[in-house]
Amino acid sequence: MTNGSMGARSSSVGNLGSVVVRSSSNGSLQQNYSNQNQQFSSGGGVVGPLSVKTFMNKDKDNAFMWIFKFAPRKKVGMMLLSIASTVAMLWILYIAKGDINQKNNTLVRFSGYSPSIDEQRVQDSALVNDQMKITMNEDNMVDLTAQPPPPLIAANPPPPDPVYFTGYTLPPGNPCENFRMPPPPADKKKTGPRPCPVCYLPLEDAIALMPKAPSFSPVLHNLTYIHEESLTKSEFGGSDFGGYPSLKQRNESYDIKESMAVHCGFVRGDRPGRKSGYDINDSDLLQMDECRGIVVASAIFGAYDLLQQPANISETAKQNVCFFMFIDEETETFMKNSSHVDYSKKIGLWNIVVIYNLPYTDPRRNGKVPKLLLHRLFPNARYSIWMDGKLKLIVDPYQILERFLWRENASFAISRHYKRFDVFVEAEANKAAAKYDNASIDFQIDFYRKEGLTPYTRAKLPIRSDVPEGCVVIREHVPISNLFTCLWFNEVDRFTSRDQISFSTVRDKIRAKTNWTVNMFWDCERRNFVIQGYHRDVLEHWAPPPPPGALVVSNNRSSIRIEKPPKNPTEKIVSNPKKPPSTKRRRDKKPSSRRHRKVAAGARN
């Protein structure tokens, strides 16, 4: 091999060494970089620590010469370039790892490098250890700062398990723990329904036991409601307000699933109460949306009842419980004429809400809308107590909810009828009292019989009754109880307005798919916390003041004017006449003079 060829090979090795120096300088610290500059300035043909260690040994030089002798130059150069690049990269990673573990922060200044290449290599070196924070400055400064390891976070953490209210037991020694209902009083003169004792917790204890979490809704977790603008009438029954659900949709609504969409009134409009056929002023809707705890609601349509003010309500309930009374325009006019409504639309505890564009001509059917669909009118409320307009509340709402919902771990409670337990018997009673058209009642009963409705027997226990006394409804607004009232309303909308007839059918169909049921308590317990009045169905309007000489019969609701018939001296006297029924009650009769003398004598003594 000639000297010229050896010089050429030395030149190529020198060029290779310069490449290795540029690669290694990017990952080294300031001290190593200074040593390299000193070696380069000493005039050595090879620059960098790798080149010096490689070519200072004479035996290694002979090995390189032997390789050059038997291998083509291009292949040797490429092989050496690959080896040198690999060694340089390993050296860079080793030096960078040692520098990052130092406690003191270090500033490294690079000069004479390509910014695009060197910045990429610095970022690549940062991937070696996630404890390093790199900040690139405008003057090519890299700040390597040791950071604490970040917390380990899963890519998709599982959602936390939902929390539900699971009930509670009263503490030992509580008077209500072993309370048993006493037998009815043995007064044969009083045969009708009457109240019975109920063990309520003290108000403070009832408020403290209010659940923080909702009750569990079996199977059904997401419930939405069908909205339709263009309606098509189904095979039979239904209304524009209810949406005319078909029989197929009715059957599907009883197939309980995790997510469901059902008809539930208000099928039109922007929202319940706005352009929905059951319209409410926006100011009232805003006030209803702000009710987020407990709502007590009632309704009077067609001036059918007198407004009853709740009594024995605590200050806590007055501040936190919403009291809403729904009326129609006819009742509003009647109240204004009676000077009961002021400009604030509030009478005592009741917030008066006027309903416009009523969907039904029957006032009783219009009253079923707030009774069964309170969860749609109050979307943010947790609990509700519905009572008919003829009732007066006399127990605090917190105590009622604690007794009939929370203590029983129930989400729906209603009293059973005080006398009837069978739907077929209830239907015949409605027909006898002319509560509804007899043909419509027969059609509904026949439809339910074909679906499998049977008379009530003891074989249905623990179900206590198939007939509720529906004037009070206590419930929690969870999906399963909301579904129950939606489907119950659909039956009332499709068939008759007598909701006692359709109650058990809806309850049993849902119960067959889930383990959910209704808490049906004694009706005498219901009469404990409400006082029942009478409808004004005997009066079309308020009676005007009686003229002089008129006989007035007073009761606790109204005054009925009865004109005295003029005396006719020529009237024929019939022997043994049929005695007309007395219009006076026993307590209205005047005491006899003899009894009056006895009382007076007792007073003197």
Secondary structure as UniProt FT lines:
FT   HELIX           3..25
FT   TURN            26..27
FT   HELIX           30..41
FT   TURN            42..43
FT   HELIX           49..55
FT   HELIX           58..70
FT   HELIX           73..100
FT   STRAND          106..109
FT   HELIX           115..126
FT   TURN            127..128
FT   TURN            130..131
FT   STRAND          132..136
FT   TURN            138..139
FT   STRAND          141..146
FT   TURN            172..173
FT   TURN            175..178
FT   TURN            188..189
FT   HELIX           203..208
FT   STRAND          222..225
FT   TURN            240..243
FT   HELIX           247..253
FT   STRAND          259..262
FT   TURN            272..273
FT   HELIX           282..289
FT   STRAND          294..300
FT   TURN            302..303
FT   HELIX           315..320
FT   STRAND          321..328
FT   HELIX           329..337
FT   TURN            338..339
FT   TURN            343..344
FT   STRAND          346..347
FT   TURN            348..349
FT   STRAND          350..356
FT   HELIX           363..372
FT   HELIX           374..377
FT   TURN            379..380
FT   STRAND          383..387
FT   TURN            389..390
FT   STRAND          391..393
FT   HELIX           397..401
FT   HELIX           402..406
FT   TURN            407..409
FT   STRAND          412..416
FT   HELIX           423..432
FT   TURN            433..434
FT   HELIX           438..451
FT   HELIX           458..460
FT   TURN            461..462
FT   STRAND          468..476
FT   HELIX           479..494
FT   HELIX           499..513
FT   STRAND          519..521
FT   HELIX           523..529
FT   STRAND          530..532
FT   TURN            537..538
FT   TURN            548..549
FT   STRAND          551..554
FT   STRAND          559..562
FT   TURN            569..570
FT   HELIX           586..588
FT   HELIX           593..604
//
